[in-house]
Amino acid sequence: MVARKRKVGIVGLGTVAEPHLLAYGALTEVEVVGVADPRIQRREEIAERYRVSAYENCAQLLAAEHPDIVCVLTPASTHRAIVEECARFGAHVLCEKPLAVTVEDAQAIVRACRDSNVELCYGSSYRHLPGIIAAKCLIDSGDIGAVRLIVEQTIGGCGAENYRPLSAIHYPPGGPGGGGYGMVDHGIHMLDIFPWLCGSALELVLGNADRTGQAARPEFAWLMMTNGALGQLLYDQSTWPTHLPGEGVFSEGKQWVDERGWVGEVGRWDAAAGHISVYGDRGSLRIYHYANQLLINRGAGTRSLPLSSQTTPWHFGAQMRSFCTDLDAGQSPACGANEALASLRALHALYESQSTGCWQALASMASQ
């Protein structure tokens, strides 16, 4: 039974905003009462399509609509100012990843919410995709034994001359940056998901990642969890893929494609569907997170497991529903400030390891 319907405002109307709006429209827990974006044509277009009020900025949205929850979907460089404004107003916040560009700004966001007694939900939306949820249940129940290695890689693109990184509006020059499927904007999901799937905190990291304004390079990360499990990330969006004609899967869900948004329908063949491989000492899993498939091998051959059809964009709705459930229970979000800070510290530890050439201990980052 729903305690009460909460009013939701959305700040930032980039590509990710419409999946949020679609998903929230199917929920009984919330009602979107307004959106905000400085681009007049964009906000008017969204206001007409979704029949909501539109405002130029967050301050106007807060004053006019008095939302219970604000979804901050703007570039990471703007998160601190917007979240602090929401906290002063008394609105709970769901903030997209990464929480901020710098650890200092992320800490300030956490303080602002704590001091204003509002809850902060971290937008690690992969936690709500059916394939990842099912994999987490299998791992926790011991179906593949102790996790030894967990891997994700995305390599391809249309060559270096056609590579387009995210702009300095998202990530300031000289600092963490890169493309939409690189270490900063996509890998930040894995820095949260990997230790969560393994049930163990990150302990050490080593890697190489892009910076805004510099030429793209292959990006990688080695991650060591406190339970001994290893993680590996490998990304390069400035080359060409080498997939064979028979590789891939039939997608059972939509997928992200850079700044153009969503692509693909159920039954579409995808030669390079994004996936995470998890290797345990009794079995292994391959999670096609957006293609919505889960494969398992426990020694008798690889087979597919059934999943919920509530994949993209409905995982954004599952995330919001989880947030509302936690608010109803008077408790902090299951994925909140601690998880947001941990993933951002891990990201910055990668950059520190790049400078020193040595493994970086996360304990030293946590003290900052």
Protein Blocks (a to p, Z undefined) as FASTA:
>chain_A
ZZbacddddehjafklmmmmmmmmmpckbccfbdcdfblklmmmmmmmnopaddfblklm
mmmnopabdcdfbdfklmmmmmmmmmmnopacdddddfblbfklmmmmmmmmmmnopacd
dfbfklmgfklmmmmmmmmnopnopafbdcdddeededjklpccddfklpgghiacddfk
lmklmmmmmmmmmmmmnopacfbdcdddddehiacdddddddddfkopacdddddfkbcc
fbdfkgccddfbdcdehjnopaddehiacfkbccdddddfkbccdddfknopacddehia
padddddfblcfklmmmmmmmmmmmmmnopacfblfklmmmmmmmmmmmmmmmmnopacd
fklmmmZZ
